[in-house]
Amino acid sequence: MNTKNNCIRTEKTDTVLRPYEKCLTLGAETLSDAELLAVILRTGVSGMNSIELAQHIFSVCCRSKGLLGLSSITIPELLKIRGVGKVKAVQIKCICELSRRTAKQSASAKLKFTEPEAIAAYYMQDLRLLEKEHMILVLLDSKCRKIADTVLSVGTVNASLVTPREVFAEALKYNAVSVVLLHNHPSGDAAPSHNDIAVTDRIVQAGKILGVQVIDHIIIGDNTYTSLKEKEYM
């Protein structure tokens, strides 16, 4: 690959192909990560062509390297990179979001929400980097397949913000047979607080009365999780 000229040569024809033409000729699956991003960027900046700019963007993603870093970098952070303006920043984030939604939709069709590890993995990237606590309610059918999910609260998870009434109003609206609760700890530590346990107990007891099972309450940290069911807190 000749990154200086933003192109490659094919062995059969010795024809120089830029990433856009390479995609048309050989398929998107033949492009490297940098070439895929270069197609989205379309142009480089003085001193760097589009592939070199793509490689530079990957290198400055501070949370993780490569595609994972690209998915977690923010628009303000992208705008600090020379050669990335508002249009390119928005395009990058929209492509990342489309990829995330595609992966989640595919996983959701196959996933049964009975295993804490699988549930945590499904929501990990959505929750692990959030700066505030978010409580998510996952609504399930009789086969433990996801009907829907919704954000119950943003902020500290406590009895005043998350009530059994709110939880089961959503469950009844969707005719859910069971539910799973998740929330994140921005500190990265997934250990449950006394309040987490107390709130969960109140919701579990209410669920027994209403006939809606609370399968688990999972706390998401930074690439770690705690299942209150596994820890026998519920």
N, C-alpha and C positions, 0 to 999 in steps of 0.2 A: 504493500500500500504506500502510495506516495502522498503523504499528508501535506507536503508543501504545496502541491498542486491540487490538493483536495480531491484526489482521484485514485483509481487503481488500474492495473492492466490485466486483461484476461489472457490466460495462457493460449487459448485456441486462436484468438484473433489479434492479439497484441493491441487491442483497442483500449484506449484510455477511457475509463468510466468514472464519473463522479458519483457520489452516493445516491443521488436522485435517479440517474440513469442505471446505476447498478441495481437498484431496487426494481425498476421496470424490467430490466433484462434478466436478472438472476433471482429476484424475489427478496422480500424484506428480511426473510430469515437468514440471508447471507451477509447482512450488514452487521458490523460490530456495534457495540453500545454507543461508541463515539460517533459512528457514521449515522446511526438512527437519530441521535440527538442533532447532528449536523443538518440532517434533512429538515428538521423542525426549525432550527435556527436560520437556515437558508443562507445567511451571510456571516462573515467573520468580522474582524475589526482590524485596524491598522496593526500590522505585525503578526497577526494570527488569522489563518483561514478558518472556515466554519468547523472543521474537524479539530483543529488545535484549540479553538474556543471551547468546543464540547469537552475535550480532554481536560482543559483548565477548569471548567465548571465542576466536573467530577472530582477533581483534585482538591477543590476548596470546600466541598461539602463536609462540614465539621462533625456532624453526628455519626455518619457512617460513610464509607467509601462506595463509589459506583452507583448503581441504580437505587440502592436503599438510601444512600445519602441524598440523591436527587429527590426522592419522594418525601423526605422530611425537611428539606431546605425551604425557607419561607420566601415570599415575594420580596419583602424588604432586604433579605440577605442576597437574593439574586440581583437586585438592583444595585448592589454595591460592587458587583463584578463588572469590570470594564468590558464594554461590548454587549451588555445585556440591558436593554431598555424595558419599558413597561409591556410592550407587545410581546417580546420574547419571553419575559418572565411569566406573563399570563398564559402563553401558549404552553410553556413547560409544565406549569402547575395543572393546567387542564388535561394535558396528556397523562400526567401522573394520576390524576383523579379518575380518569376514564379507566386506566389500567387497574387501579385499586378496586373500582366498582365491578369491573369484569371478573376479576379474580374472586371477589367476595360472592358474587352471584353464582359463579360456577361452584364454589365451595359449599354454598348454602344448599344447593340442590342435592348434594350428596351427604351432608353432615347431619347426624342425629345429635341433638343437644343434650346428651346424657353424660358425656365424658368431660370432666373439668378441663383437662389438658387441651382437648379439641376446641372447646368453647373459648378458652383463654387465647389460644392461637388465632382463632377467627377474629377476635376483637383487639388483639395486642397492638397492632400498628395504628388503629384508630385512637387508642386511649393512652398509650404509654408516654407520649410526649406532650400531652395537654398540660397547661399551666394551672388549670383549676380542676377541682373534682367534678366529674360528670357521673351521674347515676343513670344507667341504661336498664330498661326493662325489655326482656326478650319474651315474646308471646309465642307459645307452642301449641301444636295440635295434638291429637291423641297418639300420634306416632312420633312425638318429640321432634317434629320438623318445624322450622321457624315460619310463623305466620307473618310476623312483623316485629320491629323493635322501635323503641322510642326513648328519647331523653326525658327522664323524670325531673331532674334538677341539675343545676350548675352551681357549684359552691360546696361548702362543707356538707357532708352527708349526715344529717341528724334528724331527730324525730319531728322537728318543726318543718323541715323541708320535704321529707319523704314520709308519707303517711300511708297506712294500709288502704284507706279510702281511695287515694290517688292510684295506687298500684292496681287494685281490683276493679276500679272503674274502667281502666284500660283493658284488663283481662276480659271483663264481661262484654265490653264493646266489640272485641274481636272473637268472642266465643272461645277463648283460649282454655285449654284443659290444664295447662301447667305454665309456669313462668320461671325464668332465671333472672336474677339480679346481678349486675356488674357495676363496679365503679373503680376509678383509678385513684392512685395516690401520687400526686405530682412529685413527692420526695423521691419516688423510685422504690421505696420500701413497701412491700405488699403485705406486711404484717397487719392483721386487723386490730382496730382500736376497740376499747370497751363499748364505745358508742356504736361502732359497726355491728357488733354482736347483739347489742340491745335492740337496735332498729330491726335487724334481721329476725330476731325472735318475735317481735310484735307482728311483723308481716307474716311469718310462718303460722302463727296461731290464728290470725285472721283468715288465712287461706284455708285452714282446716275447717273453719266454720262455713265458709262459702263454697267449699268443695273444689278449690283450685290449688293444686300442689305447687309449692315453692321448691323447685328441684335443687337449687344451689344459689349461693351468693359468692361471686368470685371477685376478688380484689386484684387489680392489675397494677404492677409496678413497672420498673424499667427492665423489660425482657424477663420478668418473673411474675408469678401470680400466687395467690393463696385461695384455695377453695374452702369455704367455711364448712361445707359438707364433709370434705376429706379430713378436716381438722376436728370434726365432731362437735362443732359449735351449733349445729342445727340438726 
